Amino acid sequence: MSSLKRFLRKKKYTQIPLKLTQTDHFEILAKINGIKGRFILDTGASNTCIGIDKIAQFGLASEASEVKAAGAGATDMETLISTKNKIEIGNWKKKNLKIVLFDLIHVNQALTAHNALPVDGIIGADVLKKAKAVIDYDKSYVYLSK
């Protein structure tokens, strides 16, 4: 039987390494608008998110949003929306990405409390669906369709 890696490479997927954190989250490196950042890969997050304190760092234009964010023990958080962003994960690229912006302090406090590094944001199911992502939990890779 062919390995998952060989099978997905034949299908033109790109292989991206994941780092397992002390909190058992997968961390992934990505570029938003050409700027490198550290993100949690979260299949349970419906949208890709960046901390509201990182707006300038990633060159995000934002506008008010009616949507409230919830997750990691926090609920009803105010959000902003940023549209028309570029994302690069390894060789995989996408334009016109919508990013939800909100205060990620609760996420980073939980990470640092367990000796993990803080993150700039979360790569959510929106990106994973667009990339037809396949996660190899055993080998700590995500494969994204080109």
C-alpha positions in Angstrom: 0.0 0.0 0.0 1.2 3.5 -0.9 2.0 5.9 2.0 -0.2 8.8 2.6 2.6 11.2 1.8 3.3 9.6 -1.7 -0.4 9.4 -2.4 -1.0 13.1 -1.7 2.1 14.2 -3.5 0.8 12.5 -6.6 -2.4 14.5 -6.1 -0.4 17.7 -6.1 -0.7 18.4 -2.3 2.0 20.3 -0.5 3.3 18.9 2.8 3.5 21.4 5.8 5.1 20.4 9.1 3.2 20.9 12.3 4.6 21.3 15.8 2.8 19.8 18.7 2.7 22.2 21.6 2.8 21.5 25.3 -1.0 22.0 25.2 -1.5 19.3 22.5 -2.4 21.9 19.9 -0.7 21.8 16.5 1.2 25.0 15.7 1.8 26.1 12.1 3.8 28.8 10.5 2.0 31.0 7.9 2.4 34.4 6.2 -0.5 36.8 6.3 0.0 39.7 3.8 3.7 38.6 3.5 4.3 38.7 7.3 5.4 35.5 9.1 3.4 34.4 12.1 2.7 31.5 14.4 -0.8 30.0 14.4 -2.7 27.2 16.0 -4.3 24.9 13.5 -7.9 24.5 14.7 -10.4 22.3 12.9 -13.0 23.4 15.4 -12.6 27.1 14.6 -15.0 28.1 11.8 -12.9 31.1 10.8 -9.2 32.1 10.6 -8.6 34.6 13.4 -5.8 37.0 14.4 -5.3 38.8 17.6 -6.7 42.3 17.6 -3.3 43.6 18.8 -1.7 42.3 15.6 -3.6 44.5 13.2 -0.7 46.8 12.4 1.8 43.9 12.3 0.0 42.1 9.6 -1.2 45.2 7.7 -4.8 44.4 8.2 -7.6 46.8 7.2 -10.5 46.2 9.6 -14.2 47.1 9.9 -16.8 46.6 12.6 -18.6 43.3 12.8 -21.9 42.2 14.3 -20.4 38.8 14.9 -19.5 37.8 18.4 -16.6 35.3 19.0 -16.5 32.4 21.4 -14.0 29.8 22.3 -11.4 28.6 24.8 -13.6 29.5 27.7 -14.5 33.0 26.6 -17.8 34.0 25.0 -19.5 37.0 23.5 -16.3 38.7 22.5 -16.3 41.8 20.2 -14.8 41.2 16.8 -13.6 43.1 13.7 -13.4 41.8 10.2 -10.6 42.2 7.7 -11.1 41.2 4.1 -8.9 40.9 1.0 -5.9 39.4 2.8 -3.3 37.0 1.4 -2.3 33.9 3.1 0.7 31.6 2.4 1.3 28.3 4.1 4.4 26.7 2.6 3.8 26.7 -1.2 0.0 27.0 -0.7 -1.4 30.5 -1.4 -4.8 32.1 -1.3 -6.0 35.7 -1.9 -9.1 37.4 -0.6 -9.1 35.8 2.8 -11.5 37.1 5.4 -10.0 37.2 8.8 -11.8 37.6 12.1 -10.0 39.9 14.6 -10.6 39.6 18.3 -8.7 39.6 21.6 -6.7 36.4 21.9 -5.3 37.1 25.4 -7.3 34.2 26.9 -5.8 31.8 24.3 -2.2 33.0 24.9 -2.6 33.0 28.6 -3.6 29.3 28.5 -0.7 28.5 26.2 1.9 30.3 28.3 0.5 28.8 31.5 1.5 25.4 30.0 5.0 26.5 28.8 3.9 27.0 25.2 4.7 30.1 23.1 1.9 32.6 22.4 0.4 32.7 18.9 -0.6 35.4 16.5 -3.8 33.7 15.6 -5.7 30.6 14.5 -5.9 28.9 11.2 -9.5 27.8 11.0 -11.8 25.4 9.0 -12.4 28.1 6.4 -8.8 27.8 5.2 -8.6 24.1 5.8 -11.7 23.5 3.6 -10.4 25.8 0.8 -7.1 23.9 0.8 -8.8 20.5 1.0 -6.6 19.8 4.0 -5.6 16.4 5.1 -4.0 16.1 8.6 -1.6 13.3 9.4 -1.8 13.4 13.2 0.7 10.5 13.6 3.5 12.2 11.5 2.5 15.8 12.4 2.0 17.1 8.9 -0.9 18.9 7.2 -1.2 18.5 3.4 -2.8 21.3 1.4 -4.1 21.0 -2.2 -2.3 23.3 -4.7 
